[in-house]
Amino acid sequence: MTRALHIGKYFRPFSGGIENFLIDLMDACAQIGVGQAAIVHQHESLVAPRTETLSLSDGAAAQLRRVRIWGRLLYAPLAPAFGRELESFAHTFRPDVVHVHVPNASAFWLLRSRALAEIPWVVHWHADVPDGSGFSPLALAYRVYRHCERALLRRAARIIVTSAPYLAASTPLRPWRDKCRVVPLGLKQPQEVAAAPSGREPGYSDGGALKVLFVGRLSRYKGLDYLIRAVQAVPGVEVIVAGEGEEQRRLAALVDRCRLGAAVRLVGGVSEEAKGRLLDAADVLCLPSTSRHEAFGLVLVEAMARGTPVVATRVPGSGMSWVIGDSGAGWTVEPQNVVQLADLLARLRDSTSVREEARRAALDNFRKRFQIADVALRIDQVYQEVLTVA
């Protein structure tokens, strides 16, 4: 049995797209006979490190080690003990292959590892790291990060990239394209969630407005300014924005200035169960991101898995348009184009039949392309490829 050790950034209960993908991937890989373990950071500072056993489907289990962090610097967790914990965990688990998920500065401890030096490494490239500009702290940090990043890619046996457009546009991956393999992200088919008791969590009104949902971190590149201004131009649209982040105050002020009242509500972070209920209730999920920082848009897959159509932007080099493709599961508009987005929302508001057809196509697109069981089989093929060469 092949044994794979994942090096990740965080893990549940930390809520994020990659964290959702990782637990589903480990579960699906365990079902096809791949032994699973992961080493990640504690998502809360100064919480004691611990090792635990994860209960997966059908009685399978996986080992998980969480490493203490002492804070964060430029969004990166500071974990000086990560290298020591990695060595210890590797001696205990004895993997056949290392599956390292990046961006993640702690993954560079792998470059100094003795226990894992002779084992093939598979780098899962979730996104390029923004290199900043000029003499900004991010730009200065990237000059150091870039050297470690190149060393990791040079040493990797294979690199998994989440979409063909992202691979084609990625400057850091350009020298290593011969060992890149495109495998999309995927998720489990979600289970139904019970309706929430009235008033317990955010929900849509009972009116006939078009119900639009955004889920994600409230960062500048998410493009929420353009969604808010599009709604200002289209009556009969109700938007719920679920998520937290550095843009929250500014976006709330923009909603006030646009006098949108209850038409756009920023409800903060929500539980996985509440997110499922919002996706079920929404007519469409909108991801109006403006840059390749949105590398894939896993929330698009989450929506399609529940039969919810999606709207995304045609950002060159991002995987968002590729996720939708020509499936009919949703629509794309030019990034930062308020007029296009407003026109699309008005059309969707006025056509129930268009939305219903897209609902069926969304679920079909998920089942054909993004089920985690199929993704796990393709990733295991990469494992077998590197193990055969080794």
N, C-alpha and C positions, 0 to 999 in steps of 0.2 A: 504493500500500500504506500503510495506517495504521501509524504508529509510536508505540508506547506506552512511556513511561518510568515505571517503578515506583520509588517511594520507600518503602523498607522499613526494618525495624529491624535484623534480622540475616538471615543466609543460611546455607545448608549450607556446612560440616559442622555448624554449630550446629543442634541437634536441638530442634524445637518444632513445634507444630501449624501455626502460620501460616507458618513456614519451609517445611514440607512442602507446604502449599497453594500458596505462591508459586512454587516451582520447577515444580510440576505445571501451574499456570496458565500460566506463561510458555511451557512446552513446548506445551501445547494451543493457546494463542493463535498460536504460531508456525506450527502445522500448518494454521491457517485463514488464513494470510497476514498476520498482524499482526506487524510488526517489534517486537522486544522488547529492552529494556535495563532494568537496575536499579541503583540506588545504595543502599547499605546501610552499616551499621557493621561494622568488624572485631569479632568476638566476644571477642577477647583484647586486653587493654590493651597499648598501646605497640607493637603490631605494625605495621610499615610499611604505609601505604596501597598499594593496587595495583589495576590494571585488568586484567581477564582476559576471555577469550572462553569462554563456556559452549557445550559441544556438546549440542545437543538432538536430538530424534528426527528420523529421515529426512534427516539432513544439515543441519538448520537450526542456527542459532547465535544467541547473544545476548551482549550486552556487559554486564559486571558490574563496578562500581567499589566497592571496600571502603574506607571512611574510617576512619582511626585514631581510637581512643578513648583517653581518659586516665583512665578509671575509670568508676564509676557512682554516681549519686546518686538515692536513692529508686527503685531499679530502672531508672532512665533512663541510657543511655549518654551520657557527656560527650564531645562531639566538636566542639570549637570551630572546626575547619576544614570542617565539613560544608557550610556555605553557600558557601564558595569552591569546594569540590569539586563541588557541585551545579551552580554556574554553568559551570564548565569542562566538565563532562560534558554538560550541556545543549547547549552550543555545538558539541560534537563529534557528539552523536547526533541533534540536531535533531528532537525528538519532535513529533507532532501532538496528543497528549493526554498529560497527566500523571495517573498513577494512584497516589494516595498512600494508604498503609496506616497507619491509626491504631488505637490510641494509639501515638504516637511523637513525642517533643518535638522531635526534629531536623526533623520535617516542617514546623515553623513557619518554617524558613529560606526556605521557598517564598514566604512573605508578603513577603520582601524581594528576591525574585529579579527581575532585569530580563530575563533570557533567557527566562523562562517566564511573564512577566506577561500576555501576550496569547494564551496557549494555554489551552484549556479544561482544568479540573481535575476529576477524579473522585475523591472521597474514599471509600475503602473502610472503613466503620465496623465494626471487629471487636469492639469493646466500649466501654462507657462507662468513663471513668476514675473509680476510687473517689475520692470527695472528702474522705475522712477525717472527723474530727469535732473540734470545739473548736479548740484551738491546737496540735494535733499537727503534726509536720513535714509530713505529707501534706496536711493541711487547708490549711496556709499556702501550700504549693507550688501547690495546686490553684487558689487565688485568682488566681495569675499565669497558670497554664496555661489556666484557663477563658477569659480574654480572648483569648488566641491561638487557642484552640479555636473560639470563636465567630467570629472573623475568618476562619478557614479555612473554616468551614461556610458563612458568608455569601458567600464568594468562589467556592465550589465550584459547578460547573455541575450536577452530579448527585452523590448520595450513595448508595452501595451498602450495604445492611444485610443481615445474613445470615439473618434470619428475621422473619416478621411479628409474633410475640409480642414479640421484642426491640424492634422499632421502636415498637410500641404503648406499651411501658413506658419508653422512653428519654426522660428529661427534656431532655437537651441537644439532642436531635433534634426536639423538639416544634415549634419555629418553622419548621423546614425540611422538613416532611413532604411538601410538594408536589413536592419534587425528589428524594425518596428512592425507590429501587427495591430490591425484595427479590430477592436472588439468593443461594442457599445456597452454602456452601463445598462443595468437591468434591475428589476425588482420582482418580488413575489406578487402573485395575483392577490390583491388585498381582500380581506374578509369584510363582510358588512359590519357597520358599526351602528349601535342602537341610537335612536333619536335622543338628543339631549333634553333633559327637563327644561321647561321654559325658564328663561332668565339666567340660566347657569353659565352660559358661554355665548360668544357673539354669534349672531345669525342674521339672515336677511329678513326684510320686512315682508309682509304678505301681499304687497302690491304687485303690479304687473311689470315692474321695471326689469330691464336686462340685468341679470346678476353676474357681476364680474368679480373675480378673485385674483389677488396677488399673494403669493407666499414666498418669503425669502428674507434675507438680510437686507436691511434698509441702508444700502450703500449707494454712492453717487452713480456708479455704472449701471445700476438696475433700471435707470430711466423713468422712475416714477413721476418725475416732473411732467413728462410728456403725456403719461396716462391721465394725470390730474387735469391738465389743460385740455385734453381731448374730451374728458367728461364735462368740463365747463361748457363746451360747445354743443353737447348732445343731451337734451333732457330725456328723462326716462331711463337712466342708467344708474345702478347702485353698485358701488365698489367697496369691497372689504379688503384692507391691506393687513395681512397677518405677518408679523415679524418685528424684530427689534434691530437697532443699529444706530450708527453715528448720525444718520440723516433724519432721525425721527422728529426732532424739534423743528427743523427747517421745513420738512414736509407738512407737518401740522400747521405751521404758519402759512404755508402756501395754500392749503385747503381753506383756511380762514380768509385769506385775501381774495380767493376766488369765490367766496361766499357759497360754498357747496353744501354746507350744513351736513345733513345726514346722507347726502349722495356719495360721499367718500369718507369712510371711517377707518382710522388707524387703530387697530385693536390690540397691538402688541403681540408678543409670542403666544402661541397656542400649543396645546398638547397634540400628540400624534392622533389621538382619537378625535379631538375637535377639528383638526385639519382634515381628517377623512370626512367628517360631516359637512364641512364647508365645501369641500370638493364635490361631494354628492349633490349639494344644493345649488351650486353655481351653474350658470348657463355656459360660462367660458372662463378659462384661466388665462390671464394675460401676463406675459413676461417681456416687458418693453426695454430690455437691456440695450446698452449703447456701445459695448466694446467686447473684445475677445476675452476679457476677464470672465465673461459668461461663456465658459468653454463648451458646455454641453447642455445644461438646463435640465437636470434630473427631475425637477418638479414638473416638467412637461410630461415625462413618463409617468409620474405619480398620477397626474390628472387623467391621462389616456387610460391608465389601468382601471380607473373608475368610470370610464365612458364619458369623461368631460372633455369637450373640444378645447383647443388651445389657440392662442394668438402669440406670436413671437416676432422678433425683428430679424431682418436679413443682414446681420453683421458679417462682413467678409471674414472668413477664417474661423468663425464660430461654428459649433455643431448644431445650433438651434434649428436652422432651416433643414438640415440633414435629418434631424429627429422626426420632423413632420413629413418631409419628402413630398411625394405626390400622392400620399395616402388618402387625402380628403379629411384628415383628422383635425385640421385647423387651417389657419391663415397666417401669412407673414406680411409685414409692412416694413418700409424703410425705417431705420433707426432715427430717432429724434424728429420724426415727421408727424406732427400733431394733426394735420389735415387728413392724411391717409388713415391714421388710427381712428379719428373721429368719424370719418365716412364709413369705415368698417363697423364700428360699434353701432352706428345708426342702422346699417343694413342688417346686422344680427338682431338688433332690437325689434325690427319690423318683420322678421321672417322666422317663425317657429319651425317651418319645414326645413330650412337650411340648417338650423341648429340641430334638429333631430337626425338629419342625415349625417352630420358631422359626428354626433355622439356614437352612432354605430361604427363609423369609420375609425374613430379614436380607439375604441376597444379592440377592433380588428387589428389596427396597427400595433398596439401593444402586444397582442397575442402572437403576431407573426414575427416581431423583431426584438422585443425587449423583455421577454420572460426570463427570469433569473436562471431557471434550469438550463435553458439553451446557452446563456452567457457562460455558465459554469462549465459546460462541456467544451466550449471554445477556449476557455482559459486553461482547462486541463490539457487540451491539445498543445498549448504553448508550453506547459510544464513538461509534457512528454517529449516535445521537440528539444528543449534544452537538456533534459536528462539523457536523451539519446546521444546528443553531441558530446556531453560531458563524459 
